Amino acid sequence: MSDSDGLLSSAAVTVLEVAVARDAVPVSALPAEAGLSRSTVDSAVSELTRAGLVHVERGGSGAIRIEIGSPAALQGLIDSGRGLARPAALRLLQARRALDAVVKGSPALGAGVDEIVDLDELRSRIRDEVAGTSRELLSLHSGRPPTPEMMAASTPDDIQLMHRGVDLQVASPRSYADLAYMRDHVHTLAAAGARIRFADVVPHRLIVLDRRVAIVPRDVADPSRGALFIAERSLVQSLWYLARRILRSGRALEEITDDRDDHSPTPMERRVLLLMSTGVTDEVAARHLSITDRQFRRYVAAIMHRLGASSRFQTGVRAVERGWI
């Protein structure tokens, strides 16, 4: 597959990932680092150059290096989906941005997106949507954990939902598992058939019902701001995909040890990841953080090590899967 039909070849995406991980890399080192033949690398570099994703720099010693091109071009790669050699990874990053857009109020309210602020109307609408669910309900919890009273009140409804044959899947932040009443709630629902997972961090509160509607609170800490009910098909599909990936990356209660290690990102790691996701250069990111370029790259390397990632592209994917951004 080549750029002739608007898609990047698999080799081009592989070379791009190596370049992103290193910021600049000698062309002579690419065959070994990318696991490709020299002729394939040359073809991939030409493809990336034509797309504006990299540019070639000739050093004084005659060494040839490739460097990442404009951030806009790289962002365009993900936005347009041209890098379909990694469809699942690109789709995950797109889904995470879709959630950001919803929370920040970009898409414009219109067909397929309703905002409800009145709390009585909000509760009634949620009840109606849940009552109309027949196959699957995916739920991501975020923010402060529900109180014991809230858990006790919701348990009968959750069990009744599963008795109707609905597949209930819930992801909560890892910190929830430290609460005794939450563990009791998990055992009760699991016994009724629910699949409950704990992720390092969950990015936002989200409910997706039968892949037909998604419910997203404007602010998990302030219910008075209401919620969005989304029925626009492509947006619902993106949010469903994000919820499913976070659920799959989470761990069951029995898999969580009692060592109380903090697996969540530090505030600085989160800021670094967010800057990486915008596509700005290392120099610009370092200035935002008031650190040197070298310090920024050290932070990036440390985050990659924590996530077990081999490239910056993979780092972004794994950070989304674990709810870090």
C-alpha positions, 0 to 999 in steps of 0.5 A: 500500500503506498501514498498513491492511494492516499495511505502511508505504507506500512514501511513508511509508518514504521520509519516515521515511528523510529524518527518520532522516537529519536527526533532525528535519526541517521538514515544509515541507522534506519535499516537496523532500527526499523528492521527493513532493507535499505531500499525499503527505507529509502522508498519510505523516506521518500514517501514521508518527505513527499507527505511533509512528515519528515525532511532530510538534513545533510550534516557537515560530515556528509551524514544524512539524517531525517527529522520530523517535519511540521507538527501540523503535518504529523497531526494531519496524519492522525486526523486524516487517518492516512496512517492506516498501517496502524488503524487500531492505534490511530483510531484510539488516538482519534477517540481520545480527542473526540472525548476532549472535544465533547467535554470542551463543548466543541462539537457544536450542539445540533442534530444528534447532540442534546445538552440537559442541565436540569437535574430532574430531567437529567435523571429521567433521561438517564433512566429512560436510556438505561431502560431502553438498553438491551445488549451492552452498557459500558461505564467509565467512572472518574473523579471522586468515588461514589458514596456507599449510599450511592452504591447501595442505591444503584446496585438493585438497578444494575442487577436488574439490568443484567437480569434482562441480559445486558452485558454490564462493563465498568471501569473505575480508577485504581484508587477506588479499589482501596475502598472496602465498600467499593470492593464489596460492591464489585463482588456483588455485581461480579457475582451477577455477571458484571465485568468490572476493571480498574485502570490507572486513571480514567479520563472522564465519566462516560456511559455508552449504551448499545453503541447507540447513545453516549452520555458525557457529563460536562463536569464530573465534579459539578453535576449542575453543569449537566450532561451531553446525550450523544446519538451522532453515530460516528461520535458514539462509535469513537467514544465506545471504542475508547471505553472498550480499550480502557476496559480491556487495559484495566485489571480485575480486582483479584489482579490488583496487589495490596502493595499500594504502589501509585501507578498513575502519572505524576503531574509533570508526566501528565504535562509532558504527555499532553504537550507531546500529544499537541505535536509541538517540538521538544524546544517549544514543549520545554519552554512551556515547562520552563526546563531545558530541551534535554530535560524534556527528552529525559522526561519523555524517555522515562515515560516511555520506559514506564509504559514499555513503549518503543516510540513516541507514537506507541507512548501516546497510544499506551498513555490513552489506554491507561487513562494517563491523558 
